[in-house]
């Protein structure tokens, strides 16, 4: 027994020794020059040691071939270097020792923050077969020397900031994977002879600015399995390529380009095809989906947003491929495709923006596989149920923009996202199930009446609730303020009344609160200050009576503040509260009873308005432009989407002081003749798939993006991407007084400024001429005096100007801009003359002064003042001695009498 144990132990020891010998033979000892090069590389790199898992462990006392991220060959040469996810942010340039590792075959620098141009010495690593620089932070052009790496098998440069043309890869005969997605590359792709790359299997050039036509040779690569050219600017037609029919192509994604013409039929002959995405191009003409029958392996089909007329009636519905994702939005469909009922694996279905009418068939609710359904913007009138079918796993349901009516259906407990907005639903009483895990509810623009059911507060996961533009009445349920998950609450344009409950949760996640256009009274709740994450606050068009809400001083994220058309009153004096709203971009205090001066220090905290960007562009979309809603968490095929204005009839606030004409809303206070020419409402533009500043980001890739409808001179315009691109100040229709603050001239990002119908006095600040992005300026109905500053003539983007009903005088400055406005922009200023007014300026009227001090009202004419001071000083020298000194008086009288006597003798 002991001998047996000893034998086993001896054999185990031999095995261990043999294994160690093999390890040494396989990997070898690190060559001294290799270790020195690696240490030089580490010392030159700047990286975050707290995050690093590899570089931080490199120790010269250990064999470098045993270091984390380092692999050597049998001769001790470094062949594989993996420094991914090391938070490297500097140190790789042409002088780096990295390029002296001549035996390197695999290099991975992905997921770092290098933020530098691409080094031109990569060609020194001539043995490289796998190069991964994705998410590394490189910028600039990809140098031509990269084409010298003829041994490359895999190249991944995705998600950097590379620009310029794509170099030729014609000499990389071993290349199998090429990924240049998510950069800023431009130009054509004709420099590469694609047909010569016979081993190429995967090409991904998604999300660049590549243009030109698609070469036929691209489709003739015999080993090609995946071709992704989405989100570029490729144009022209796709020509027939018979050779493709026998290829191994499994995925073809050409969406988001400008390809046109009819769909080439060779695509429908590629029997290996599994994913076909051709959406968002300019393909046109008829297409019969019977052509799909040959694609037996097809699982994803997306032909949305072209100009195709699709016939979806299949001769043999049972023979249609088992589709996982089907998107036929905007394809002129008039009925549900007849093969859908036979689809047992369908998970994503998008038939939005078509012409389908009638009712939604029952089979929709019984498909156990269906998780996403978008039937928005059709002509559907009836909704069959029940939605809570036990077999349904539907989590996203979008039915907005139809003609559905009656009582809202009871939700399935599986639903997480539901959009029934812009329909004709009338009752909300049985809508919500307490077992539901719903997170997003959109019911705006319906005919809902009655009170808001308190049962909706039991939705523990609810993040967005939009009930705007309905006829709901009663008070706002107090429990809504206490919901800890709620981020967006929009109840605007209803008939809600009473006070806003003062019970906002101390750990509230609320980021947007829109109560515009109701009959709410009382004061702004003090507990609203608990909502530290609030970005949008719209209490406009109510009957709130309060002073300025200085208690909201801790809302450091506030971007939009709308208090218009209420009964706010008193001074704006928050200096003692040390308030600060740096991100503030939209402020509307119009049509209230505020008075006093505008405090400069208060305005100076609005830093976002002072940042002018050369990229500042306002996207204006009319109300009749509408494209379907994308959901990125269920739509990996289209990660970047656009946010469009809704095709909807926007209702004005339902009170006696609102007048609506031909769809345009004008807010009017008859007693003052005061028309609101700025924000009429904060409304919602929901979009999914594109992240950016000013969006409320949720889980699953969903974000909630705001739009603003502004009314300028009675014309309503819809702006989206509002929190990134638009800034506006509206203090009109109050009782503000004093001089216009000069700090407004520092708001270089300002788009619209309205100070009309107040009591401002003094000169128009010439510093307003610095607002080069200003498009709307209204200073009418004040007591402004003096001349119009010449600097205003330099506002090249100014499209709306109103200086009427003031006390201005002098010549209207000449230039390319001011003379383009009508006479109404300057009327009722008795001292003004010049174009466009009919009054000619006489010769004694001087042109407007260009004095740089004309805006502060404290200019001193030193020439005039010196004469006065000289006279007073000289007179004082003579008079004061006569009054205070007797000797001076005697001397003065004696000599004066002598002078007069001499004068009389003459």
HELIX and SHEET records of a PDB file:
HELIX    1   1 UNK A    2  UNK A   27  1                                  26    
HELIX    2   2 UNK A   32  UNK A   44  1                                  13    
HELIX    3   3 UNK A   55  UNK A   57  5                                   3    
HELIX    4   4 UNK A   64  UNK A   66  5                                   3    
HELIX    5   5 UNK A   97  UNK A  100  5                                   4    
HELIX    6   6 UNK A  122  UNK A  124  5                                   3    
HELIX    7   7 UNK A  144  UNK A  148  5                                   5    
HELIX    8   8 UNK A  194  UNK A  196  5                                   3    
HELIX    9   9 UNK A  216  UNK A  220  5                                   5    
HELIX   10  10 UNK A  242  UNK A  246  5                                   5    
HELIX   11  11 UNK A  265  UNK A  269  5                                   5    
HELIX   12  12 UNK A  289  UNK A  294  5                                   6    
HELIX   13  13 UNK A  317  UNK A  319  5                                   3    
HELIX   14  14 UNK A  340  UNK A  342  5                                   3    
HELIX   15  15 UNK A  363  UNK A  366  1                                   4    
HELIX   16  16 UNK A  454  UNK A  458  5                                   5    
HELIX   17  17 UNK A  478  UNK A  481  1                                   4    
HELIX   18  18 UNK A  526  UNK A  530  5                                   5    
HELIX   19  19 UNK A  550  UNK A  552  5                                   3    
HELIX   20  20 UNK A  575  UNK A  577  5                                   3    
HELIX   21  21 UNK A  600  UNK A  603  1                                   4    
HELIX   22  22 UNK A  607  UNK A  610  5                                   4    
HELIX   23  23 UNK A  699  UNK A  701  5                                   3    
HELIX   24  24 UNK A  722  UNK A  725  1                                   4    
HELIX   25  25 UNK A  742  UNK A  746  5                                   5    
HELIX   26  26 UNK A  766  UNK A  770  5                                   5    
HELIX   27  27 UNK A  790  UNK A  794  5                                   5    
HELIX   28  28 UNK A  818  UNK A  820  5                                   3    
HELIX   29  29 UNK A  823  UNK A  825  5                                   3    
HELIX   30  30 UNK A  862  UNK A  884  1                                  23    
HELIX   31  31 UNK A  886  UNK A  905  1                                  20    
SHEET    1   A 2 UNK A  46  UNK A  47  0                                        
SHEET    2   A 2 UNK A  88  UNK A  90 -1                                        
SHEET    1   B27 UNK A  70  UNK A  72  0                                        
SHEET    2   B27 UNK A  78  UNK A  82 -1                                        
SHEET    3   B27 UNK A 106  UNK A 108  1                                        
SHEET    4   B27 UNK A 130  UNK A 132  1                                        
SHEET    5   B27 UNK A 154  UNK A 156  1                                        
SHEET    6   B27 UNK A 177  UNK A 179  1                                        
SHEET    7   B27 UNK A 202  UNK A 204  1                                        
SHEET    8   B27 UNK A 226  UNK A 228  1                                        
SHEET    9   B27 UNK A 251  UNK A 253  1                                        
SHEET   10   B27 UNK A 275  UNK A 277  1                                        
SHEET   11   B27 UNK A 300  UNK A 302  1                                        
SHEET   12   B27 UNK A 325  UNK A 327  1                                        
SHEET   13   B27 UNK A 348  UNK A 350  1                                        
SHEET   14   B27 UNK A 372  UNK A 374  1                                        
SHEET   15   B27 UNK A 396  UNK A 398  1                                        
SHEET   16   B27 UNK A 417  UNK A 419  1                                        
SHEET   17   B27 UNK A 440  UNK A 442  1                                        
SHEET   18   B27 UNK A 464  UNK A 466  1                                        
SHEET   19   B27 UNK A 488  UNK A 490  1                                        
SHEET   20   B27 UNK A 512  UNK A 514  1                                        
SHEET   21   B27 UNK A 536  UNK A 538  1                                        
SHEET   22   B27 UNK A 560  UNK A 562  1                                        
SHEET   23   B27 UNK A 586  UNK A 588  1                                        
SHEET   24   B27 UNK A 728  UNK A 730  1                                        
SHEET   25   B27 UNK A 752  UNK A 754  1                                        
SHEET   26   B27 UNK A 776  UNK A 778  1                                        
SHEET   27   B27 UNK A 800  UNK A 802  1                                        
SHEET    1   C 9 UNK A 116  UNK A 117  0                                        
SHEET    2   C 9 UNK A 138  UNK A 141  1                                        
SHEET    3   C 9 UNK A 161  UNK A 164  1                                        
SHEET    4   C 9 UNK A 184  UNK A 187  1                                        
SHEET    5   C 9 UNK A 209  UNK A 212  1                                        
SHEET    6   C 9 UNK A 233  UNK A 237  1                                        
SHEET    7   C 9 UNK A 258  UNK A 261  1                                        
SHEET    8   C 9 UNK A 282  UNK A 288  1                                        
SHEET    9   C 9 UNK A 307  UNK A 311  1                                        
SHEET    1   D 2 UNK A 357  UNK A 360  0                                        
SHEET    2   D 2 UNK A 379  UNK A 383  1                                        
SHEET    1   E 2 UNK A 405  UNK A 407  0                                        
SHEET    2   E 2 UNK A 424  UNK A 427  1                                        
SHEET    1   F 4 UNK A 449  UNK A 450  0                                        
SHEET    2   F 4 UNK A 471  UNK A 474  1                                        
SHEET    3   F 4 UNK A 495  UNK A 499  1                                        
SHEET    4   F 4 UNK A 519  UNK A 521  1                                        
SHEET    1   G 7 UNK A 569  UNK A 570  0                                        
SHEET    2   G 7 UNK A 593  UNK A 596  1                                        
SHEET    3   G 7 UNK A 735  UNK A 739  1                                        
SHEET    4   G 7 UNK A 759  UNK A 762  1                                        
SHEET    5   G 7 UNK A 783  UNK A 786  1                                        
SHEET    6   G 7 UNK A 807  UNK A 811  1                                        
SHEET    7   G 7 UNK A 831  UNK A 833  1                                        
SHEET    1   H 4 UNK A 619  UNK A 621  0                                        
SHEET    2   H 4 UNK A 715  UNK A 720 -1                                        
SHEET    3   H 4 UNK A 702  UNK A 712 -1                                        
SHEET    4   H 4 UNK A 679  UNK A 688 -1                                        
SHEET    1   I 4 UNK A 619  UNK A 621  0                                        
SHEET    2   I 4 UNK A 715  UNK A 720 -1                                        
SHEET    3   I 4 UNK A 702  UNK A 712 -1                                        
SHEET    4   I 4 UNK A 695  UNK A 697 -1                                        
SHEET    1   J 3 UNK A 658  UNK A 661  0                                        
SHEET    2   J 3 UNK A 664  UNK A 669 -1                                        
SHEET    3   J 3 UNK A 674  UNK A 675 -1                                        
END                                                                             
